[in-house]
Structures are given as structure tokens and as C-alpha cells.
């Protein structure tokens, strides 16, 4: 295994998996990492983040309840490498490691980076400036064609989630299915978890991160995700995860609509909201899938009830 990192050799695990339909066999060495020489630089709601001793790499180590499985991390690792090969700006991805039963992934360290969320939280007077950067990068992403065989079809994913959902059922599930049927088919790149915490910038460049849900399809699915973050999450979560309260997040959406959709009047903004709002059902399906075994599902249920009311159910 090619690995420039100096990891502890205390334990080594081998994982074999198959890549259908070619049935290629891959081997991965997953090592326990010794963090004694790594420097923690953030302790967030879902992970601890460390810089390597040489400053070239960072480790994102998930907390219990937010840790991905080995298979999910392998999938994200493969996706990150494919996205990088498309020319979409994203940090290079390294190896998967384990520390005291917790799993994490190593990434190229981007010196001087901050997320757009953090930039706005620290410099609220520059909200429009940073949201313009975010909107421009989203438009670039959504104008990039995907190779369907390399990434998941977002419509098929949500139809699959609808079959298993305990939240989105009955009339509103049928509404979601019809929405999928009536959404124009496109093969453009989608982030899959589009929000300002997942674009980082430094003085020179911007990079998309957290690409585990990357897919292809109509950008409305991505935009519904960002609308959900800006309109349905509580202050305590937003302050912890995004450095902003709900009121500021709504201002972010209005600025985003201005730069992404050219919605420069109240009438245009209202039209954009009406077009995008129905797609908030799909990030709810994503989070239900991710949090199905977590106590955090109760917060999602509250958000879903608010979204249902807004959609007239």
C-alpha cells in the first residue's frame, strides 16, 4: 500500500471487497493510527480533526454515532478519487485508519483553509461576498457532466430510500415519487450534501469536501439540500456545526438565490423558493438513512414535520 504517513504498526486489518459488475478484488490495509504526534485543530459535533506531524495531511476521525462503516469509507474514498479525476477541486484523499474502534479518513491538508460557514460566522459583514463564492462554485459543479457508471443516479437512490422510509410515507411519499417522475433528467454532477460547511477556501482556491453522497442528476436535488439547511435546522445545531444561527442561514439562502438564480427581487426569490422547497424531502431521506440507528433521528422527525406543514401536508 502506498502511504507516505508514519502510522503506528500496532495492528493491521485486511478488508476484501468486490467492485460490481467487474468483480475486481481490492485489498486495503487499515492501520491503527498513533495520534500522540498529531495535532488536534478542531473538535466538532461529528468528528475530531488532526494535522499530521509534517503538516501535509489531516485526519477526520468520527465520533460514535457519526462514524462511517468500513464499507462506507471505502466507497467515499473511491468517490473522492473519481471526483478529483474530473477536475472538480477537492483535496486528495489518503488512507482509512482506526483509532480505539473509531474510523477515520486521511486527506490532503489545505493550508489556511476555512469553510464558507466559518468565514461567515467569523465575518458576518462579508456574508454576501462569501455566499457569492459558494454560489459560483455550485454553478461550476452543476455545469459539470458526470459519467453515469462512475457515480450513483440520485433518482434511483431516493426511490430506494422511499421504499424503506419510516418517516416519508403515505400521501407525502407518493408526492415525492411524482416529484422524481416530473423532474427533468440530467447527468450533471451533484455534491449530495450541499451546504456551506462543505466548501473550504484559502487565499487562492476553493475545494469541495465530504463527498460521500456525490451523485449525478438534476441540480434541484442539491439545491433542496441547501434549502433544508437554511430553513429547517435549529439554532443550537447550526451554531455548533455552521457557526451561524437560523436567521443568518436564511439570509445566506436569500443571497445564494440572488447569485445562483439571479433572484434579485422579492418576486424572483419567491419563485425560486416555490421551485426548490419541495426538494427538501430528499435530504430528509438522506439523513433518515444515515441516522437510522442514532438518537439524533428524533430531531430529524421534528424537521420533517415542519417541512410537511410548509408543503401543505
C-alpha angles and dihedrals in degrees: 000000000000107000126153091187123102101231128173114267094209095115136007127196127194120210123187121197137168127233107213137242093020091045091218113170119226128191123206129189110211113193132194106246123222106222096188092103097036120095120227110223101172140018108197136173094274107023151012116238126208137185119222120245091254092049094234100104140039132205124216107200116188126225121233108280090029100053116115120225121251090257093051092050091049089052092049091047091053092046092050091053093049092048090050089052090056090062094249106144109252133135116265113259125231133186135322116247140183129219120181092335094312119117127218145165131233119226138181108272114240106210116229094006127158129175118246086245092057093045091056093043091053097038108028091165088067095052095123092047093054095040089053089057089049093048093048092052091047090053089050091051093047092051092056116100117227130215100239095213092057098055139033123270104242095210092054090048094054093045087054092048091049090057090057101034120122092185105045103054141133119011096358091051089053089048089054092049092051089048090055091048092050097045112102111250116245134167098213124132118269126193093212094211100047113180138118094266089066099059115072125189139187131181092291113023148023124225134191114226138183096046100169093118096043110145143146131256141083114345089229088082091057092044091051088056093055091045088054092053092049098047113026110039124095126245096249093056094042094049091049097043104026107023089236138091125235093264092056091046090057089052087052090055093050090050091045091052089051094055100032099040101020087242095164098154135053090249094053091045090052090052092050092049092051091049097047103033097079089061092067086088090073100058086048088058090048093052093044088055093047097042100038092117096038133092086230088079089087090066091050090053090057091050091048092053090053091049092048090053092050090051092051100255 
